[in-house]
Amino acid sequence: MASPVVYDVNVLVQAALGPRSQFTAWPVLPPTTDNPPADCLGVVNDCREFGLWLSPHILDNTSRVLRRAGFSTSAVSQYLEVLGEIAVASDGGVVEPDRTVHDCPDHEDNLILDLAADVGALIIVSDDTDLTSMSPWRATPILRPAEFATRVDAMRRARRR
C-alpha cells in the first residue's frame, strides 16, 4: 500500500509551468531533473511508494493559477484530468476533507493541512514558507519539492545496490 502524500497547489503549478513540463510524460527517478516539482509528480506517477491525495480546493486553485498564467481552458482541464488519474492510480484519490485545522495563520494553508490530516499524509510537499516553517507539523514533515525529490532519488538508488 502506498504512503499518502499531499502536494500543495504551488507544487502542481510549478510542475506544469517549469522545464520538462510535458504532463503526459513525467520524469522517472533516478535521476532528478531541473524541475523538482515535476520530479515530485513523477514520483507519484510511478505508483511505487507514494499515493497522491488531492482535494477540490487544490484542484480549483491549481486551475485558477494556471489560467491566470495563460493556460487555455482545455489545457487546464487536461492537466487536472491527468492529476486525478495519477492520484487514483497511485493509491491516492480526491477527497473533500473535514475543516478541522486552524494551525496556520493563512486560511489557504489550513486547507492543505486539513487534507493531510484527513488522509493521514506521511509527507506534505510545499514551497510555501508558511507551511515549511511549521515542519514537522503534527509529526508530519513538510518538505520542499527539491528535498522530497532528492530523498526519493537517494532511496531508490540505495535500493538498486
C-alpha positions as CSV (number, residue, x, y, z in Angstrom):
1,M,0.0,0.0,0.0
2,A,1.3,3.4,-0.9
3,S,2.1,6.0,1.7
4,P,-0.2,9.0,1.5
5,V,1.4,12.3,0.3
6,V,-0.1,15.7,-0.2
7,Y,1.3,18.3,-2.7
8,D,0.5,22.0,-2.2
9,V,-1.0,23.9,-5.1
10,N,2.4,25.6,-5.7
11,V,4.0,22.2,-6.5
12,L,1.3,21.3,-9.0
13,V,1.5,24.7,-10.7
14,Q,5.3,24.8,-10.8
15,A,5.4,21.3,-12.3
16,A,3.2,22.5,-15.2
17,L,5.0,25.8,-15.7
18,G,8.6,24.7,-15.3
19,P,11.0,22.9,-17.6
20,R,10.2,19.4,-18.6
21,S,6.5,20.0,-18.0
22,Q,5.0,17.7,-20.6
23,F,2.2,16.4,-18.4
24,T,1.8,13.2,-20.3
25,A,5.4,12.0,-19.6
26,W,6.6,12.9,-16.1
27,P,10.3,12.3,-15.1
28,V,11.1,8.9,-13.6
29,L,13.6,9.0,-10.8
30,P,16.6,8.4,-10.6
31,P,18.0,10.8,-11.7
32,T,16.4,14.1,-10.6
33,T,15.8,16.8,-13.2
34,D,16.0,20.6,-13.2
35,N,12.2,20.8,-12.3
36,P,11.8,19.4,-8.8
37,P,8.0,19.8,-8.8
38,A,7.8,17.7,-12.0
39,D,10.1,15.2,-10.3
40,C,7.6,15.1,-7.5
41,L,4.8,14.3,-9.9
42,G,7.0,11.7,-11.5
43,V,7.4,10.0,-8.1
44,V,3.6,9.5,-7.6
45,N,3.1,8.8,-11.3
46,D,5.4,5.7,-10.8
47,C,2.8,4.3,-8.4
48,R,5.6,2.8,-6.2
49,E,5.9,4.3,-2.7
50,F,3.5,7.2,-2.5
51,G,-0.2,7.8,-3.2
52,L,-1.1,11.4,-4.2
53,W,-4.1,12.9,-2.4
54,L,-5.9,15.9,-3.8
55,S,-8.9,18.0,-2.8
56,P,-11.3,20.0,-4.8
57,H,-9.7,23.1,-3.2
58,I,-6.3,22.1,-4.5
59,L,-7.6,21.4,-8.0
60,D,-9.7,24.6,-8.2
61,N,-6.7,26.7,-7.1
62,T,-4.4,24.9,-9.5
63,S,-6.8,25.6,-12.3
64,R,-7.2,29.3,-11.3
65,V,-3.4,29.9,-11.2
66,L,-2.7,28.1,-14.5
67,R,-5.5,30.0,-16.3
68,R,-4.1,33.3,-14.9
69,A,-0.6,32.2,-16.2
70,G,-2.0,31.8,-19.7
71,F,-3.0,28.1,-20.0
72,S,-6.1,27.5,-22.1
73,T,-9.2,26.1,-20.6
74,S,-8.7,22.8,-22.4
75,A,-5.0,22.5,-21.3
76,V,-6.0,23.2,-17.7
77,S,-8.8,20.6,-18.0
78,Q,-6.4,18.0,-19.4
79,Y,-3.9,18.7,-16.7
80,L,-6.5,18.3,-13.9
81,E,-7.7,15.1,-15.5
82,V,-4.1,13.8,-15.5
83,L,-3.6,14.8,-11.9
84,G,-6.8,12.9,-10.9
85,E,-5.7,9.8,-12.9
86,I,-2.3,9.9,-11.2
87,A,-4.0,10.2,-7.8
88,V,-6.2,7.2,-8.3
89,A,-3.6,5.1,-10.0
90,S,-1.0,5.8,-7.2
91,D,-3.5,4.6,-4.5
92,G,-4.5,8.1,-3.5
93,G,-7.5,10.0,-4.7
94,V,-9.5,13.2,-4.5
95,V,-11.5,13.9,-1.3
96,E,-13.2,16.8,0.4
97,P,-11.6,16.8,3.9
98,D,-13.3,18.0,7.0
99,R,-12.5,21.5,8.1
100,T,-10.6,20.9,11.4
101,V,-7.2,22.6,11.2
102,H,-6.6,26.2,12.2
103,D,-2.9,25.9,13.0
104,C,-1.6,28.3,10.3
105,P,-2.4,32.0,10.0
106,D,-3.0,31.5,6.3
107,H,-6.5,30.1,5.6
108,E,-5.4,28.5,2.3
109,D,-2.6,26.6,4.0
110,N,-5.0,25.3,6.6
111,L,-7.0,23.7,3.8
112,I,-3.8,21.8,2.7
113,L,-3.3,20.7,6.3
114,D,-6.9,19.6,6.5
115,L,-6.3,17.2,3.6
116,A,-3.1,15.9,5.1
117,A,-4.8,15.3,8.4
118,D,-7.8,13.7,6.7
119,V,-5.8,11.2,4.7
120,G,-3.0,10.6,7.2
121,A,-0.3,12.0,5.0
122,L,3.2,10.7,5.6
123,I,4.6,13.9,4.0
124,I,3.4,17.2,2.7
125,V,5.3,18.8,-0.2
126,S,5.2,22.6,-0.5
127,D,7.2,25.6,-1.5
128,D,5.2,27.8,0.8
129,T,7.3,29.3,3.6
130,D,4.3,29.5,6.0
131,L,3.9,25.7,5.7
132,T,7.6,24.7,5.5
133,S,8.3,26.8,8.7
134,M,5.8,24.5,10.5
135,S,7.7,21.3,9.7
136,P,7.2,18.9,11.3
137,W,3.5,19.6,11.6
138,R,1.9,17.1,14.0
139,A,4.9,14.8,13.3
140,T,4.4,15.1,9.5
141,P,7.4,16.6,7.7
142,I,6.7,19.4,5.2
143,L,9.4,19.2,2.6
144,R,10.2,21.5,-0.3
145,P,9.9,19.8,-3.8
146,A,13.7,19.6,-4.3
147,E,14.2,18.0,-0.9
148,F,11.4,15.4,-1.4
149,A,12.7,14.5,-4.9
150,T,16.3,14.2,-3.7
151,R,15.3,12.0,-0.9
152,V,13.2,9.7,-3.1
153,D,16.0,9.6,-5.6
154,A,18.5,8.6,-2.9
155,M,16.2,6.0,-1.5
156,R,15.6,4.4,-5.0
157,R,19.4,4.5,-5.8
158,A,20.1,2.7,-2.4
159,R,17.6,0.0,-3.2
160,R,19.3,-0.7,-6.6
161,R,22.5,-1.6,-4.9
